[in-house]
Amino acid sequence: MSNIKLGWINEFDTLVVNYVATFFMLDTFCSSSKLLKTFTGHTDSVYSIDYSTFDGKQLLCSASCDNTIRVWDVDTNKQVQILNEDLLAVSCVKFSQYYHYNYGRHIICSVCGEDIRFWDIKDNRQFQIFSKYEFQVCDIEFSPFNSGRYLCSGSHENTILLLDVETSKQLHVFNGHGAAITTKMKVIVLV
């Protein structure tokens, strides 16, 4: 069975489908759904996609088994940036709203193996790494409060870490899972 991930953008009228090495935009609220755009460029499976608007531009970022993060301009349908992890497949990406709202920076958070990395897409450089795990990180999610200051991450060591993006400190480790945390999680921790 194929692994297909879905997401919404542009005021909930467009569906983004992540399937293998290509992802698509579909118009979902018409009498007949139609393909709007196809984004191609990755050379291997796409694991994760995220959407944000910076400086009036609608952007998508994608994480792939080809060890890259790619940034796409939704309006022009063009790839505008490639960030190379150089180590392992990139399994998850998220735009950081915290850095955008508080510092005007365009930051992508990515998961590569045991590391959580922060990339400044304007400067095309990695500027921060959280290396708190001994096993592979499965997923990340920014807090829906405090403009995303807190980041939860789950790993194959059956724990969830709560990290403070501002101070780069680990705040808490949640234990108790009997199996690896591999599904999407939602932050419900009140800090």
C-alpha positions in Angstrom: 0.0 0.0 0.0 1.4 3.4 -0.9 2.1 6.1 1.7 0.1 9.1 0.7 0.1 12.3 2.9 -2.4 15.1 2.5 -2.4 18.8 3.5 -4.4 22.0 3.0 -3.2 25.4 1.7 -4.6 28.7 0.4 -7.6 29.2 2.6 -8.6 25.5 2.5 -9.5 25.4 -1.3 -6.4 23.4 -2.4 -5.3 20.0 -1.4 -1.7 19.0 -1.5 -1.0 15.3 -2.1 2.4 13.8 -1.4 2.9 10.7 -3.4 6.3 9.1 -4.2 8.8 11.6 -5.7 6.2 14.1 -7.0 3.5 16.0 -5.3 0.4 17.6 -6.7 -2.0 20.4 -5.9 -5.7 19.7 -6.4 -8.7 22.0 -6.5 -11.0 20.3 -4.1 -14.1 22.5 -3.8 -15.1 22.5 -7.5 -17.9 20.4 -8.9 -15.1 18.2 -10.4 -11.7 18.3 -8.7 -8.8 19.0 -11.1 -5.1 18.9 -10.9 -3.7 22.4 -10.4 0.1 21.9 -10.3 2.7 19.2 -10.2 6.0 19.8 -8.5 8.9 17.6 -9.8 12.6 17.6 -9.0 13.2 15.1 -6.2 15.0 12.0 -7.4 13.5 9.7 -4.7 10.5 9.4 -2.5 9.0 12.6 -0.9 8.4 12.0 2.8 7.0 15.3 4.0 5.7 18.6 2.8 4.7 21.9 4.5 3.2 25.2 3.5 3.8 28.8 4.6 3.5 32.4 3.3 6.6 34.6 3.6 6.8 38.2 2.3 3.6 37.6 0.3 4.9 34.5 -1.4 3.2 31.1 -1.0 5.9 28.5 -0.4 6.0 24.7 -0.1 9.0 22.8 1.4 9.5 19.1 0.8 11.7 16.5 2.4 13.0 13.5 0.4 14.8 10.2 0.5 17.2 11.9 -2.0 18.8 13.7 1.1 17.5 17.1 0.1 15.0 19.7 1.3 13.5 21.7 -1.6 11.6 25.0 -1.4 8.9 25.7 -4.1 7.2 28.9 -5.1 3.5 27.9 -5.4 2.6 30.8 -7.7 5.3 30.2 -10.2 5.5 26.4 -9.7 9.3 26.7 -9.6 11.8 25.3 -7.2 13.6 28.2 -5.6 16.0 26.5 -3.2 17.7 23.2 -2.5 19.1 22.4 1.0 21.3 19.4 1.1 21.4 17.2 4.2 24.3 15.2 2.8 23.8 12.4 5.4 20.6 10.5 5.3 17.1 10.8 4.0 15.1 13.8 5.2 12.0 12.4 6.8 10.1 15.5 7.9 10.1 19.3 7.3 8.1 22.1 8.9 8.3 25.9 8.4 9.0 27.7 11.7 6.4 30.4 12.3 8.2 31.3 15.6 11.3 32.6 13.7 9.2 34.3 11.1 6.9 36.2 13.6 9.7 37.1 16.1 12.7 37.7 13.9 11.5 38.0 10.3 13.6 34.9 9.4 12.5 32.2 7.0 13.4 29.0 8.8 12.7 25.3 8.0 13.0 22.7 10.6 14.0 19.2 9.3 14.5 15.7 10.6 17.5 13.7 9.4 18.3 10.5 11.3 18.8 11.3 14.9 19.1 15.1 14.4 16.6 18.0 14.2 18.1 20.8 12.1 17.1 24.4 11.5 17.9 26.0 8.1 17.8 29.6 7.2 16.5 29.6 3.6 17.4 33.2 2.9 21.0 32.5 3.8 20.9 28.9 2.5 22.6 27.6 5.6 22.0 25.4 8.6 22.3 27.3 11.8 21.1 25.0 14.6 21.1 21.3 15.4 19.4 19.4 18.2 21.1 16.1 18.7 19.4 14.7 21.7 18.4 11.3 20.5 20.3 8.0 20.1 17.8 6.6 17.6 16.0 8.0 14.6 13.6 10.9 15.0 10.2 10.0 13.5 8.2 13.3 13.5 8.2 16.9 14.8 5.4 19.3 15.5 5.6 23.0 16.5 3.3 24.2 19.3 0.1 25.9 18.2 0.6 28.5 21.1 3.4 31.1 21.6 3.8 31.3 17.8 5.4 27.9 17.7 8.1 28.5 20.3 8.0 24.9 21.5 8.8 21.9 19.4 7.8 18.3 20.2 9.7 15.4 18.6 9.1 11.7 18.7 11.7 9.0 18.1 12.3 5.3 17.8 13.6 5.3 21.4 9.9 5.6 22.4 10.1 9.1 23.8 8.8 12.6 23.0 11.1 15.6 23.7 9.8 19.0 24.3 12.3 21.6 23.1 12.4 25.4 23.5 13.3 26.9 20.1 14.3 30.3 21.6 16.7 28.9 24.1 17.7 25.7 22.3 17.1 23.8 25.5 15.3 20.5 26.1 12.4 21.2 28.5 11.0 17.8 29.2 11.2 14.1 28.1 7.9 12.2 28.0 8.4 8.5 28.5 6.0 5.5 28.5 5.5 4.6 24.9 5.9 0.9 24.2 6.5 1.2 20.5 8.2 3.8 18.3 6.3 7.0 17.7 5.7 7.0 14.0 2.4 8.7 13.5 1.7 12.4 13.3 1.4 13.9 16.7 -0.3 17.1 17.9 1.1 19.2 20.6 -1.2 19.2 23.6 1.4 20.1 26.3 0.7 23.3 28.1 3.9 25.1 29.1 
